[in-house]
């Protein structure tokens, strides 16, 4: 993976509405692999903050996601490309 891919994976992992399944579909990384990548790429404190944030968050898993959450991002979220 190149730096741009790693950066985008980290960005998607931090987003509340982006499920792990989207990361797997886009980059072929399972949830444990995303966790491993985040552990390797983030500072220890940042990794702990991220894990606390995503642990138990319903929107990070498609099967636990409420039916009214149909997008992987907020409609007002700016996406630069």
MODELLER restraints for C-alpha pairs under 7 A, 6 or more apart:
rsr = mdl.restraints
at = mdl.atoms
rsr.add(forms.Gaussian(group=physical.xy_distance, feature=features.Distance(at['CA:10:A'], at['CA:38:A']), mean=6.80, stdev=0.5))
rsr.add(forms.Gaussian(group=physical.xy_distance, feature=features.Distance(at['CA:12:A'], at['CA:18:A']), mean=6.01, stdev=0.5))
rsr.add(forms.Gaussian(group=physical.xy_distance, feature=features.Distance(at['CA:14:A'], at['CA:50:A']), mean=6.96, stdev=0.5))
rsr.add(forms.Gaussian(group=physical.xy_distance, feature=features.Distance(at['CA:16:A'], at['CA:59:A']), mean=6.39, stdev=0.5))
rsr.add(forms.Gaussian(group=physical.xy_distance, feature=features.Distance(at['CA:16:A'], at['CA:60:A']), mean=6.55, stdev=0.5))
rsr.add(forms.Gaussian(group=physical.xy_distance, feature=features.Distance(at['CA:17:A'], at['CA:59:A']), mean=5.36, stdev=0.5))
rsr.add(forms.Gaussian(group=physical.xy_distance, feature=features.Distance(at['CA:17:A'], at['CA:60:A']), mean=6.32, stdev=0.5))
rsr.add(forms.Gaussian(group=physical.xy_distance, feature=features.Distance(at['CA:17:A'], at['CA:72:A']), mean=4.81, stdev=0.5))
rsr.add(forms.Gaussian(group=physical.xy_distance, feature=features.Distance(at['CA:17:A'], at['CA:73:A']), mean=5.36, stdev=0.5))
rsr.add(forms.Gaussian(group=physical.xy_distance, feature=features.Distance(at['CA:18:A'], at['CA:60:A']), mean=6.04, stdev=0.5))
rsr.add(forms.Gaussian(group=physical.xy_distance, feature=features.Distance(at['CA:18:A'], at['CA:72:A']), mean=4.58, stdev=0.5))
rsr.add(forms.Gaussian(group=physical.xy_distance, feature=features.Distance(at['CA:18:A'], at['CA:73:A']), mean=6.45, stdev=0.5))
rsr.add(forms.Gaussian(group=physical.xy_distance, feature=features.Distance(at['CA:19:A'], at['CA:59:A']), mean=6.24, stdev=0.5))
rsr.add(forms.Gaussian(group=physical.xy_distance, feature=features.Distance(at['CA:19:A'], at['CA:60:A']), mean=3.95, stdev=0.5))
rsr.add(forms.Gaussian(group=physical.xy_distance, feature=features.Distance(at['CA:19:A'], at['CA:61:A']), mean=5.05, stdev=0.5))
rsr.add(forms.Gaussian(group=physical.xy_distance, feature=features.Distance(at['CA:19:A'], at['CA:62:A']), mean=6.15, stdev=0.5))
rsr.add(forms.Gaussian(group=physical.xy_distance, feature=features.Distance(at['CA:20:A'], at['CA:31:A']), mean=5.77, stdev=0.5))
rsr.add(forms.Gaussian(group=physical.xy_distance, feature=features.Distance(at['CA:20:A'], at['CA:60:A']), mean=5.82, stdev=0.5))
rsr.add(forms.Gaussian(group=physical.xy_distance, feature=features.Distance(at['CA:20:A'], at['CA:61:A']), mean=6.09, stdev=0.5))
rsr.add(forms.Gaussian(group=physical.xy_distance, feature=features.Distance(at['CA:21:A'], at['CA:61:A']), mean=6.91, stdev=0.5))
rsr.add(forms.Gaussian(group=physical.xy_distance, feature=features.Distance(at['CA:21:A'], at['CA:62:A']), mean=6.97, stdev=0.5))
rsr.add(forms.Gaussian(group=physical.xy_distance, feature=features.Distance(at['CA:23:A'], at['CA:29:A']), mean=6.25, stdev=0.5))
rsr.add(forms.Gaussian(group=physical.xy_distance, feature=features.Distance(at['CA:24:A'], at['CA:30:A']), mean=5.34, stdev=0.5))
rsr.add(forms.Gaussian(group=physical.xy_distance, feature=features.Distance(at['CA:38:A'], at['CA:47:A']), mean=6.51, stdev=0.5))
rsr.add(forms.Gaussian(group=physical.xy_distance, feature=features.Distance(at['CA:39:A'], at['CA:47:A']), mean=5.83, stdev=0.5))
rsr.add(forms.Gaussian(group=physical.xy_distance, feature=features.Distance(at['CA:54:A'], at['CA:60:A']), mean=6.88, stdev=0.5))
rsr.add(forms.Gaussian(group=physical.xy_distance, feature=features.Distance(at['CA:58:A'], at['CA:64:A']), mean=5.20, stdev=0.5))
rsr.add(forms.Gaussian(group=physical.xy_distance, feature=features.Distance(at['CA:58:A'], at['CA:65:A']), mean=5.06, stdev=0.5))
rsr.add(forms.Gaussian(group=physical.xy_distance, feature=features.Distance(at['CA:59:A'], at['CA:65:A']), mean=4.74, stdev=0.5))
